[in-house]
Amino acid sequence: MSCVLLTVAAWLSQSVSAKAQSRAITVASTTSTEQSGLFGHILPLFRAATGIEVRVIAVGTGQALELGRRGDADALLVHDRPGEDALVAAGHAHDRRDVMANDFVMIGPKADPAKIAGLRDAKEALRRIAAAKAPFLSRGDDSGTHRLELRLWKQLPFDVSRDGAGWYREAGAGMGPALNTAAALDAYIIADRGTWASFNNRLGLVLLADGDSLLQNPYSSLLVNPAKGDHIRGAEARLWHDWLVSPAGQEAIASYTVGGETLFFPVAKR
């Protein structure tokens, strides 16, 4: 093959590679959206509609927000409103949109030594767990779930870092692995309903308390600021962002069920 043909072949190869890359985006999101199975359901639908591949980095919300701050993702799908607002205010992301919601539930051993079964008051449930010194497992990973849990503890006259010795533990892990650890320890834990519904290794754990408005769990989509660099796929990320809140995206979210139970409810404003 001549040098000219080799050069053309190399150029075509690079062009095809660049084009393929341009049709893929990176979304930093939570372990709950991945481990609940939601992404496995909606990403093929988005790819079929747009031809764009979505690569998900599933981490705790705190880590996802940090990836956005560093410009290491094109878009975010997270669940910590204070952290989201701070990221937008600092100029690292923009156009935050409400996408969907579910709720957190309080899981624990069937024996329920803290007697929280049936409670609809999350703070009272934590107060009883602390009073009983019953094993409690925190995500401990700066996720949206962990941040919610810490906000609840701070509303009680109780300091788990000081008074939790012997019964309060931190997993430093995503929701699925944390539930596995809680099952092994027969411990109480706060989980998002979606991951709990998809979790199969329950052993002696059961859902004991839910329904408190403080346990609402809204998710938002944010676009990372394209000024972070030329590597940010702003146009493709915008298509993803817009699709999530479109009728098609909202229907895709609503249609995901486990055992007949809807795990995420669309909340985008039309």
Secondary structure, DSSP 8 states (H G I E B T S, - for coil): --HHHHHHHHHHHHHHHHHHHHTEEEEEEEHHHHHTTHHHHHHHHHHHHH--EEEEEEE-HHHHHHHHHHT--SEEEE--HHHHHHHHHTTSEEEEEEEEEEEEEEEEETT-TT--TT---HHHHHHHHHHHT--EEE--SS-HHHHHHHHHHHTSS--HHHH-TTTEEE--S-HHHHHHHHHHHT-BEEEEHHHHHH----TTEEEEE---GGGEEEEEEEEE-GGG-TT--HHHHHHHHHHHHSHHHHHHHHT-EETTEE--EE----
